[in-house]
Amino acid sequence: MEPKKKQERAIVHLEKDGQHYYYGNLKALTDHWSKDAIGVSYTYLKNLNISEEKPYRNDYCIIRRGFIVTSSRHEKN
């Protein structure tokens, strides 16, 4: 059996009204929150280079993109 390898997966972090929400991508975030609720559209966000170091900020929220580290699964033989 090979040792477990760690994998990085993209994650989008929304901070709104002191609460924290996590999504697998920007589309999932904007499918869940309306433009009126977060003050920005999917079309606008997808053209930005959002990262942990360069978040998107407005009067409604902060959106960051980062990575979560996971372990890979092993198949049993």
The 8 nearest C-alpha neighbors of each residue, nearest first, counted from 0:
[[1, 2, 73, 75, 76, 3, 74, 72],
 [0, 2, 3, 73, 4, 74, 72, 71],
 [3, 1, 4, 0, 73, 71, 5, 70],
 [2, 4, 71, 70, 1, 5, 72, 73],
 [5, 3, 71, 70, 2, 6, 72, 69],
 [4, 6, 70, 69, 71, 68, 3, 7],
 [5, 7, 69, 68, 70, 71, 4, 8],
 [8, 6, 68, 67, 66, 69, 9, 5],
 [9, 7, 66, 67, 10, 68, 6, 69],
 [8, 10, 66, 65, 67, 23, 7, 11],
 [9, 11, 23, 65, 66, 22, 64, 24],
 [10, 12, 64, 22, 24, 21, 63, 23],
 [13, 11, 21, 63, 62, 20, 64, 10],
 [14, 12, 62, 20, 19, 61, 21, 15],
 [13, 15, 19, 61, 60, 18, 62, 17],
 [14, 16, 60, 18, 17, 13, 59, 19],
 [17, 15, 18, 14, 60, 59, 19, 61],
 [16, 18, 15, 14, 19, 60, 13, 20],
 [19, 17, 15, 16, 14, 20, 13, 60],
 [18, 20, 14, 13, 15, 17, 21, 12],
 [21, 19, 13, 12, 14, 18, 22, 15],
 [20, 22, 12, 11, 13, 10, 19, 23],
 [23, 21, 11, 24, 10, 28, 27, 12],
 [22, 24, 10, 11, 9, 27, 21, 25],
 [23, 25, 27, 26, 22, 11, 10, 28],
 [24, 26, 28, 27, 29, 11, 41, 45],
 [27, 25, 29, 28, 24, 30, 41, 23],
 [26, 28, 30, 25, 24, 29, 22, 31],
 [29, 27, 25, 31, 26, 30, 22, 32],
 [28, 30, 32, 26, 31, 27, 41, 25],
 [29, 31, 27, 28, 32, 26, 33, 25],
 [30, 32, 29, 28, 27, 33, 26, 22],
 [33, 31, 29, 30, 36, 28, 37, 34],
 [34, 32, 36, 35, 29, 37, 31, 30],
 [33, 35, 39, 38, 40, 37, 36, 32],
 [34, 36, 38, 33, 37, 39, 32, 40],
 [37, 35, 33, 34, 38, 32, 59, 39],
 [38, 36, 59, 34, 39, 35, 60, 33],
 [39, 37, 34, 35, 36, 59, 40, 57],
 [38, 40, 34, 37, 43, 41, 44, 35],
 [41, 39, 34, 43, 42, 44, 29, 38],
 [40, 42, 44, 43, 29, 45, 26, 25],
 [43, 41, 40, 45, 44, 46, 39, 26],
 [42, 44, 40, 41, 45, 46, 39, 47],
 [45, 43, 41, 47, 46, 42, 40, 39],
 [44, 46, 47, 42, 43, 41, 25, 48],
 [47, 45, 44, 43, 48, 42, 41, 49],
 [48, 46, 44, 45, 49, 43, 55, 50],
 [47, 49, 50, 46, 53, 45, 44, 54],
 [48, 50, 54, 53, 47, 64, 63, 55],
 [51, 49, 64, 53, 52, 63, 54, 65],
 [52, 50, 63, 64, 53, 65, 54, 49],
 [51, 53, 50, 54, 49, 63, 64, 65],
 [52, 54, 50, 51, 49, 55, 63, 48],
 [55, 53, 63, 49, 50, 62, 51, 52],
 [54, 56, 62, 61, 49, 63, 53, 57],
 [57, 55, 61, 60, 54, 62, 58, 59],
 [56, 58, 59, 60, 61, 55, 38, 37],
 [57, 59, 60, 56, 38, 61, 37, 15],
 [60, 58, 37, 57, 38, 15, 36, 61],
 [61, 59, 15, 14, 57, 56, 37, 58],
 [60, 62, 56, 14, 55, 13, 54, 57],
 [61, 63, 13, 55, 54, 12, 14, 60],
 [64, 62, 54, 12, 51, 50, 11, 49],
 [65, 63, 50, 11, 51, 49, 10, 12],
 [64, 66, 10, 51, 9, 50, 11, 63],
 [67, 65, 9, 8, 10, 7, 68, 64],
 [66, 68, 8, 7, 9, 69, 10, 65],
 [69, 67, 7, 6, 5, 8, 66, 70],
 [70, 68, 6, 5, 7, 67, 71, 8],
 [71, 69, 5, 6, 4, 3, 72, 68],
 [70, 72, 4, 5, 3, 6, 69, 73],
 [73, 71, 70, 74, 3, 4, 69, 5],
 [74, 72, 75, 71, 3, 1, 0, 2],
 [73, 75, 76, 72, 0, 71, 1, 3],
 [74, 76, 73, 0, 72, 1, 3, 2],
 [75, 74, 0, 73, 1, 72, 2, 3]]
